[in-house]
Amino acid sequence: MTKTASGFKREKFETQIQRFSAGKPIANETDQLAVEEPLEIRIGFTENGKTVYKAVSITMRTPGADAELAAGFLFTEGILESPRQILAIKHCGKFPNNQNTLRVDLAENVRLDLKRLTRNFYTTSSCGVCGKSSLEALKIAGAKKIRQTGLPKISSEIIHQLPAALRKHQTVFDETGGLHAAALFDLAGNLIDLKEDVGRHNAVDKLIGQQFLENHLPLSEMILFLSGRASFELVQKAVMAQIPLVCAVGAPSSLAVEAAAGFDLTLLGFVREKRFNIYTGFEKIY
């Protein structure tokens, strides 16, 4: 049974501010900010009879659901396939109560492709990797086309309800205004789970990671709703989890649309104010 990290959580930070309006100070107040701290993800695995520890990622995140974030990252990057490969997930580090380093210990029989630990996907828009290489890397990571058999068409009325349902449960965003959200809905529009983070990718990794650890994948009858735009990397994560429909409040990127089309994923953008654009999978929405 997988042992996971403790529920360390510090989503909000309090600070003193001075409000200005029309060129004049109007009030001194206390303001709530979203917390941003680094998280180093390490993996522990057996190599030639010895336990080896390797750092695989450093990401800026909002503390909380760190184990889910790490598991989701390792799954959506194609490094792990099953929660049974994980022995334990725990915070570690040199200092007492250090919560910014997380170690994922793998079962002894897990064999890793160490080349995959060098990320194949976009991390920034300036990384220099071409779109074709990114799509090929997604296939190499084990991504498969979305299974469409038996999936019903989705009513536009259900889609229209999702933004309000998301905002209703964005508790930390209401206080800080500084977090992205990723939510999982079933095909009837019922909220299954929601995660918030300063990083868009982290919110999705936390969401998928929890489902991965609970052995609920593939998510073939779910909707992923994003509070911001839809990038290639977010579509990549949805494809790896076999989520058939991704809805975003903002716009998709060109490569996100290419990836969605190539893997039969239905992609919607500008889902707000009772309207949306369908970019792929036109026949899936009515």
Sequence and secondary structure as in RCSB ss.txt:
>XXXX:A:sequence
MTKTASGFKREKFETQIQRFSAGKPIANETDQLAVEEPLEIRIGFTENGKTVYKAVSITMRTPGADAELAAGFLF
TEGILESPRQILAIKHCGKFPNNQNTLRVDLAENVRLDLKRLTRNFYTTSSCGVCGKSSLEALKIAGAKKIRQTG
LPKISSEIIHQLPAALRKHQTVFDETGGLHAAALFDLAGNLIDLKEDVGRHNAVDKLIGQQFLENHLPLSEMILF
LSGRASFELVQKAVMAQIPLVCAVGAPSSLAVEAAAGFDLTLLGFVREKRFNIYTGFEKIY
>XXXX:A:secstr
  B        EEEEEEEEEETTEEEEEEEEEEE  EEEEEEEEEEETTEEEEEEEEEEEE SS HHHHHHHHHH
HTTS   GGGEEEEEE  SSTT  SEEEEEE TT    GGGGS  S SSTTS   HHHHHHHHHHTT      TT
   B HHHHHHHHHHHHHT HHHHHHS  EEEEEEETTS EEEEEEESSHHHHHHHHHHHHHHTT    TTEEEE
ESS B HHHHHHHHHTT  EEEESS B HHHHHHHHHTT EEEEEEETTEEEEEE GGGB 
